[in-house]
Amino acid sequence: MASSDFWQRLSSSLALSAEWESGVSGGPTRSTRGTVKLWVFLDVLTVLIAAAVATIFNFHATAIDDVRGIWHGTLIYGRSMWTLLALVCGFAFTLVVTSRRMHLYTPARLTNFLHEQRLSAQACFTSGLLLTGTLYLVHGHDIPRSIVITTVLLVTVALGTRRLVYRVLLYRRFDRGLDTRNVLIVGTGPEAQALRHHLDSIKHLGYTFKGFIELPGSVCHLPTAPNDVVGTLDSLFQNARKQFVDEIFFAAPCERRIVQDVLEQARVHGVDLRMVPELYDGMPGGSAIEYIGQFPTMPLHRGEVPELGLLFKRVFDTVFSFLSLLALSPLLLAVAIAIKLDSPGPVFYTSERIGKKGMVFRCTKFRTMVRDADKRRAEIMHMNERDGVLFKVSNDPRITRLGRFLRKYSLDELPQFFNVLVGDMSIVGPRPPLAGEVRRYDLSHLRRLDVTPGITGLWQVQGRQDPSFDSYVSLDVTYIDNWSIWLDFKIIMRTIAVVFAGTGT
């Protein structure tokens, strides 16, 4: 999507602020406790840094002088450092509590930009007023008010800027189809159509409509787009699996028994479930109402998502791939020159691969085969050494002399660090399959596409020589079900040993 379209949508979010004044009620849409802890930590850190900068600016001191003053307790004459630290910590605590009550730690997709900025400023100024009142009560006349005002203003600007930058980066990822949530809507009536239109028209909500589910005995109200009805309740979770659905919305009147049955299945399949509360009677009261744009919804089930761990994984991927490309740049240049000298054809080989949630991206490798290798594949299909979906030939006649060396030490995979850098791949994860392979997958095989594909993975270090496709999928699913940062580190260490052993083919 063009950059102008992105900024146009960002501007439209500003224009909708008046319509979104109701904000968000209730807790976060998913299990975001890890992310909330991160935002709280960043808020507290911002307060501490802002207070230090304001103090240095007020006394025209250097950072070293400031530290000495804190150490000797003479930063402000006659005022105990414990008192000053207590005031700063109290301000930070008040800011966190106020921000939480204003739902500033909910996912960005549930709030409007201007509404979020207004609440952020309100939380900062409210906490600042409480700090000023506390100074009056403890007779803190010797503490310069300029420090207090500067601290509050710096915190306000810093938090507003951080949230803006995060939202811009998030919108850009939505533009590329990353981090969006696929949804099915149960119902085909006016409410369902209005919800679908709402999700489609406000792209920065980060939802992708995948189809309607028709209820038994209902009349379809979609004469202009009949293909949007993808199934019935009987095939709801089969469609959810095929479409990599994250959430199901109930947007039509339905019996409580049916909703309960779907809820039980949603828990088993790990799919989030919501409903439009006005359309139901007898549902449990007291549940939190969350607004998806202007639509009030009631979350019935939320899957556990290790968001803090995934955020750390993405940061690690970015830093690791950047440093690897920087350190290996002479080797990359040498390999590129060698390929050019070895055989005619391009240096890089790119192919369309299937990534997370079925997203198509172009995977880049060093070319290790002759130029017309793809056209000659049919000639050697009878030599395939793998079973099922996989295709592998050890003595592939299409591989060049240099290509065998590159494959032996996995040097042909190095350009995939560029794919990691842009977010299409991760360092560790299931290998990205070809579209032709995915078309032959069973429903259970699609499980391996629930996560971002990787350069290396559990199969590469544990079952690389196993020809069984079932073993291939089993190891990928094992990795997904038992994922942790520590597991990624262990796989990376084992990958390094495998590369130096030269067991690639």
C-alpha positions in Angstrom: 0.0 0.0 0.0 1.3 3.4 -0.9 2.7 5.7 1.8 0.1 8.4 1.0 -2.7 5.9 1.7 -1.1 5.2 5.0 -1.0 8.8 6.1 -4.5 9.3 4.7 -5.8 6.6 7.0 -3.9 8.1 9.9 -5.5 11.4 9.2 -8.9 9.7 9.1 -8.3 8.3 12.5 -7.9 11.9 13.8 -11.2 13.0 12.2 -13.0 10.1 13.9 -11.9 11.1 17.4 -15.2 12.9 18.2 -17.1 9.7 17.4 -14.9 7.6 19.6 -15.1 9.7 22.8 -16.7 6.7 24.6 -13.3 5.1 24.6 -12.8 1.6 25.8 -14.5 -0.1 28.7 -13.2 -3.3 30.3 -9.9 -5.0 30.2 -7.6 -5.8 27.2 -8.9 -8.0 24.4 -6.2 -10.7 24.9 -3.9 -11.9 27.5 -1.6 -8.8 27.4 -0.2 -8.9 31.0 3.4 -9.1 29.7 2.9 -6.1 27.4 1.2 -4.1 30.1 4.2 -4.7 32.4 6.5 -3.5 29.7 4.5 -0.3 29.2 4.3 0.3 33.0 8.1 -0.1 33.2 8.6 2.3 30.3 6.3 4.9 32.0 8.2 4.7 35.3 11.5 4.9 33.5 10.3 8.0 31.6 9.4 9.7 34.9 12.8 9.0 36.4 14.6 10.3 33.3 12.4 13.3 33.1 12.9 14.2 36.7 16.7 13.9 36.3 16.8 16.0 33.2 14.5 18.7 34.8 16.8 18.8 37.9 20.0 19.1 35.8 18.4 21.9 33.7 17.2 23.8 36.7 20.6 23.8 38.5 22.6 24.1 35.3 24.6 21.1 36.5 26.2 18.2 34.7 25.0 14.7 35.0 28.0 13.8 37.2 27.3 16.7 39.6 23.7 15.6 39.8 24.8 12.1 40.7 27.2 13.4 43.4 24.4 15.5 44.8 22.1 12.5 45.1 24.9 10.5 46.6 25.7 13.1 49.3 22.1 14.1 49.8 22.8 17.7 48.9 20.9 18.0 45.7 18.4 20.4 47.3 19.8 22.0 50.5 18.0 20.8 53.6 15.8 18.3 51.9 16.4 14.6 52.4 17.0 12.6 49.3 14.6 10.0 50.5 11.9 12.6 50.5 12.7 13.6 46.9 12.8 10.0 45.7 9.5 9.3 47.5 7.9 12.2 45.7 9.2 11.0 42.3 8.1 7.4 42.9 4.8 8.6 44.1 4.3 10.6 40.9 5.2 7.6 38.9 2.9 5.3 40.8 0.0 7.8 40.5 0.7 8.1 36.7 0.5 4.3 36.3 -2.7 3.9 38.3 -4.3 6.8 36.5 -3.2 5.5 33.1 -4.6 2.0 33.9 -7.9 3.4 35.0 -8.1 5.4 31.7 -7.3 2.1 29.8 -4.1 3.5 28.3 -2.6 0.0 28.5 -5.2 -1.6 26.3 -4.2 -2.6 22.7 -3.8 0.4 20.4 -6.4 -1.2 18.0 -9.2 -0.4 20.5 -8.5 3.3 20.8 -8.4 6.3 18.6 -5.2 8.3 18.2 -6.5 11.7 19.4 -8.5 10.1 22.2 -5.4 8.2 23.4 -3.3 11.4 23.3 -5.9 13.4 25.2 -6.1 10.7 27.9 -2.3 10.5 28.1 -2.0 14.2 28.7 -4.9 14.1 31.2 -3.2 11.3 33.1 0.1 13.2 33.3 -1.5 16.5 34.4 -3.7 14.7 36.9 -0.7 13.1 38.4 1.1 16.4 38.3 -1.7 18.1 40.3 -1.6 15.4 42.9 2.2 15.8 43.2 1.8 19.6 43.6 -0.8 19.0 46.4 1.5 16.5 48.1 4.3 19.1 48.1 2.0 21.6 49.8 1.1 19.1 52.5 4.7 18.2 53.2 5.7 21.9 53.2 8.1 21.4 50.3 8.5 25.1 49.7 12.3 24.6 49.1 11.7 22.4 46.1 11.7 24.6 43.0 8.3 24.5 41.2 10.2 24.8 37.9 11.5 21.2 38.4 8.0 20.0 39.0 6.5 21.8 36.0 9.4 20.7 33.7 9.1 17.1 34.9 5.4 17.0 34.2 5.8 18.6 30.7 8.7 16.3 29.8 6.7 13.2 30.8 3.6 14.4 28.9 5.6 15.0 25.7 7.6 11.8 26.0 4.6 9.5 26.6 2.6 11.2 23.8 5.5 10.8 21.4 6.2 7.2 22.4 2.6 6.3 21.8 2.5 8.1 18.5 5.6 6.3 17.2 4.3 3.0 18.4 1.0 3.5 16.6 2.7 4.6 13.4 4.9 1.5 13.4 1.9 -0.7 14.2 -0.1 0.9 11.3 2.8 0.2 8.9 2.8 -3.4 10.0 -0.9 -3.6 9.3 -0.2 -2.2 5.9 2.0 -5.2 5.2 -0.5 -7.7 6.6 1.5 -8.3 9.7 0.0 -8.5 13.2 -3.6 -8.3 11.8 -6.3 -10.4 13.3 -8.4 -12.6 10.9 -12.1 -12.7 11.8 -15.2 -14.7 10.9 -18.6 -13.1 11.6 -21.5 -15.4 12.6 -24.6 -14.0 11.0 -25.6 -12.5 7.6 -28.1 -9.8 8.8 -27.8 -6.0 8.9 -25.7 -6.1 12.1 -23.2 -8.5 10.6 -22.9 -6.5 7.4 -22.5 -3.3 9.4 -19.7 -4.9 11.5 -18.0 -6.2 8.4 -18.1 -2.7 6.7 -16.8 -1.1 9.9 -13.8 -3.5 10.1 -13.0 -3.1 6.4 -13.4 0.7 6.4 -11.2 1.4 9.4 -8.0 -0.5 8.5 -6.0 0.7 11.4 -8.1 -1.5 13.7 -6.0 -4.3 12.4 -8.8 -6.7 11.5 -9.1 -8.7 8.3 -12.6 -10.0 7.4 -12.5 -13.7 6.2 -16.2 -14.4 5.7 -19.7 -14.8 7.2 -21.0 -17.9 8.9 -24.7 -18.6 8.2 -26.9 -19.6 11.1 -29.5 -22.4 10.7 -32.8 -21.2 9.3 -31.5 -17.7 8.7 -32.0 -15.9 5.4 -28.9 -14.6 3.7 -28.9 -10.8 3.3 -25.9 -10.6 1.0 -27.3 -10.5 -2.6 -24.3 -8.6 -3.9 -21.6 -10.8 -2.4 -22.8 -14.4 -2.0 -19.2 -15.7 -1.9 -18.7 -14.0 1.4 -20.7 -16.7 3.1 -18.0 -19.3 3.7 -19.9 -21.9 5.7 -22.3 -22.8 8.5 -21.9 -23.4 12.2 -21.2 -27.1 11.5 -18.1 -26.1 9.6 -17.2 -23.1 11.7 -13.9 -24.3 13.1 -12.8 -26.0 9.9 -13.1 -22.6 8.2 -11.4 -21.0 11.1 -8.5 -23.3 10.7 -8.3 -22.8 6.9 -8.5 -19.0 7.2 -6.1 -18.8 10.2 -8.9 -17.0 12.1 -8.0 -15.3 15.4 -11.5 -14.1 16.5 -15.1 -15.0 15.8 -17.8 -12.4 16.2 -21.4 -13.3 16.9 -23.4 -10.6 15.2 -26.9 -12.1 14.9 -29.6 -13.2 17.4 -28.8 -16.8 18.5 -29.9 -19.3 21.1 -27.8 -19.4 24.2 -27.1 -23.1 23.8 -25.5 -22.5 20.4 -23.3 -19.8 21.8 -22.2 -22.0 24.6 -21.3 -24.9 22.3 -19.2 -22.5 20.1 -17.6 -21.1 23.2 -16.5 -24.6 24.4 -15.0 -25.3 21.0 -13.3 -21.9 20.8 -11.5 -22.8 24.1 -10.3 -26.1 22.6 -9.1 -24.5 19.3 -7.6 -21.4 21.0 -9.8 -18.9 19.0 -11.1 -15.7 20.6 -14.8 -15.3 20.8 -16.9 -12.0 20.9 -20.5 -11.1 20.6 -22.6 -8.0 20.2 -24.3 -7.9 23.6 -27.5 -6.1 22.5 -28.5 -9.1 20.3 -28.6 -11.6 23.2 -30.8 -12.3 26.2 -29.8 -14.3 29.3 -26.0 -13.8 28.9 -24.0 -13.3 32.0 -24.1 -9.8 33.3 -21.2 -7.7 34.6 -19.0 -8.6 31.7 -16.7 -5.9 30.4 -17.8 -4.1 27.2 -15.0 -3.4 24.7 -15.5 -1.1 21.7 -14.2 -2.3 18.4 -14.3 1.1 16.7 -18.0 2.1 17.4 -19.2 -1.4 18.0 -19.7 -2.6 21.6 -18.6 -6.2 22.0 -18.5 -8.6 24.9 -15.4 -10.9 24.9 -16.4 -14.4 25.9 -13.0 -16.1 25.4 -9.4 -14.8 25.0 -6.5 -17.0 24.1 -3.2 -16.8 25.9 -0.7 -14.9 23.9 2.9 -14.4 25.2 3.1 -10.9 23.7 6.1 -9.7 25.8 8.0 -12.8 24.7 7.0 -12.3 21.1 8.1 -8.6 21.3 11.4 -9.7 22.7 11.7 -12.3 19.9 11.1 -9.6 17.2 13.6 -7.2 18.8 16.2 -10.0 19.0 15.5 -11.0 15.4 16.0 -7.4 14.2 19.3 -6.9 16.2 20.7 -10.3 15.4 20.0 -10.1 11.7 21.4 -6.6 11.4 24.6 -7.5 13.2 24.9 -10.7 11.2 24.6 -8.9 7.9 27.1 -6.3 9.1 29.6 -8.8 10.3 29.2 -11.2 7.3 29.1 -8.5 4.6 32.6 -9.4 3.3 31.6 -13.1 3.1 28.3 -12.2 1.4 30.3 -10.1 -1.2 32.8 -13.0 -1.8 30.0 -15.5 -2.3 28.2 -13.2 -4.7 31.3 -12.8 -6.8 32.0 -16.6 -6.7 28.5 -17.4 -7.9 28.9 -14.9 -10.9 32.2 -16.6 -11.8 31.0 -20.1 -11.3 27.9 -20.2 -13.6 25.8 -17.9 -15.7 22.7 -16.5 -14.1 21.7 -14.2 -11.2 23.4 -14.1 -7.8 20.2 -14.5 -5.8 17.3 -16.9 -6.2 13.9 -15.7 -5.0 10.8 -17.7 -4.7 7.3 -17.1 -3.3 6.9 -18.7 0.1 4.0 -19.0 2.5 4.5 -17.3 5.8 2.5 -16.7 8.9 -1.2 -17.1 8.5 -0.8 -17.9 4.8 0.9 -14.5 3.9 2.9 -14.8 0.7 6.4 -13.2 0.6 9.5 -13.5 -1.5 12.2 -15.6 0.1 15.8 -14.8 -1.0 18.7 -17.2 -1.1 22.0 -17.4 -2.9 21.5 -19.3 -6.2 22.9 -22.8 -6.0 21.4 -24.3 -9.1 21.5 -23.7 -12.9 19.5 -20.9 -14.3 16.6 -23.0 -15.6 16.3 -25.3 -12.5 12.6 -24.7 -12.0 11.8 -25.7 -15.5 13.8 -28.9 -15.1 12.2 -30.0 -11.9 9.6 -32.3 -13.5 12.5 -34.3 -15.1 13.8 -35.4 -11.7 10.6 -35.8 -9.7 11.2 -39.6 -9.8 14.4 -39.1 -7.8 12.6 -37.6 -4.8 14.0 -39.0 -1.6 11.3 -37.5 0.7 7.8 -38.8 1.2 4.5 -36.9 1.1 4.7 -33.2 0.5 8.5 -32.7 0.7 10.9 -32.8 -2.2 14.6 -33.4 -1.8 17.2 -35.0 -4.0 20.7 -35.4 -2.6 22.5 -35.7 -5.9 20.4 -33.2 -7.8 22.0 -32.7 -11.2 20.7 -29.1 -11.3 23.0 -28.0 -8.4 26.2 -26.2 -9.5 29.7 -27.1 -8.3 29.8 -24.1 -6.0 26.2 -24.6 -5.0 27.1 -28.0 -3.4 29.7 -26.2 -1.2 27.2 -23.4 -0.3 24.5 -26.0 0.7 27.0 -28.1 2.6 27.7 -25.2 5.0 24.2 -23.5 4.6 25.8 -20.4 3.2 23.0 -20.2 0.6 20.7 -19.3 3.5 22.5 -16.1 4.6 20.5 -13.6 2.4 17.4 -14.7 4.4 18.7 -12.4 7.1 17.2 -9.6 4.9 13.8 -11.4 5.2 14.2 -11.4 8.9 15.1 -7.8 9.0 11.9 -6.7 7.3 9.7 -9.1 9.4 8.8 -11.8 6.9 10.8 -14.4 8.7 12.4 -15.0 12.1 15.7 -16.5 13.1 14.0 -19.6 14.5 10.8 -21.1 13.3 9.3 -23.6 10.8 10.8 -23.4 7.4 8.6 -21.4 4.9 6.9 -23.8 2.5 6.1 -23.3 -1.2 2.5 -22.6 -2.3 2.4 -25.9 -4.1 3.2 -27.8 -0.8 0.6 -25.9 1.2 -2.1 -26.8 -1.3 -1.4 -30.5 -0.4 -1.6 -29.9 3.4 -4.3 -31.4 5.6 -6.0 -29.2 8.1 -3.7 -30.4 10.9 -0.6 -29.4 8.8 -1.7 -25.7 8.7 -0.7 -25.5 12.4 2.8 -24.9 11.3 1.7 -21.7 9.6 0.5 -20.2 12.8 3.9 -18.6 13.6 6.5 -16.7 11.6 8.7 -19.0 9.6 12.4 -19.1 10.4 15.9 -19.6 8.9 16.5 -22.5 11.3 14.3 -24.6 13.5 13.9 -27.8 15.5 13.7 -29.9 12.4 17.0 -28.5 11.0 18.9 -29.5 14.1 17.1 -32.7 15.1 15.5 -34.4 12.1 17.1 -33.0 9.0 17.9 -36.4 7.6 14.5 -37.9 8.4 12.5 -38.3 5.1 9.2 -38.4 6.9 6.8 -35.5 6.3 4.9 -36.4 9.5 8.1 -36.1 11.5 8.7 -32.8 9.8 5.3 -31.4 10.9 5.6 -33.1 14.3 8.8 -31.3 15.2 7.4 -27.9 14.0 4.3 -28.4 16.1 6.4 -29.4 19.1 8.4 -26.2 18.7 5.2 -24.1 18.5 3.6 -25.7 21.5 6.8 -25.5 23.6 8.1 -22.2 22.4 10.3 -20.0 24.7 13.1 -17.6 24.3 15.4 -20.2 25.8 14.4 -22.8 23.3 15.3 -20.4 20.5 18.7 -19.8 22.0 19.3 -23.6 22.2 18.3 -24.1 18.6 20.6 -21.3 17.4 23.5 -22.8 19.3 22.8 -26.2 17.8 22.5 -24.7 14.4 25.9 -23.2 14.6 27.3 -26.7 15.4 25.4 -28.2 12.5 26.7 -25.5 10.1 30.3 -26.1 11.0 29.8 -29.8 10.8 28.8 -29.3 7.2 25.8 -31.7 7.2 23.7 -29.6 4.8 22.7 -31.0 1.5 
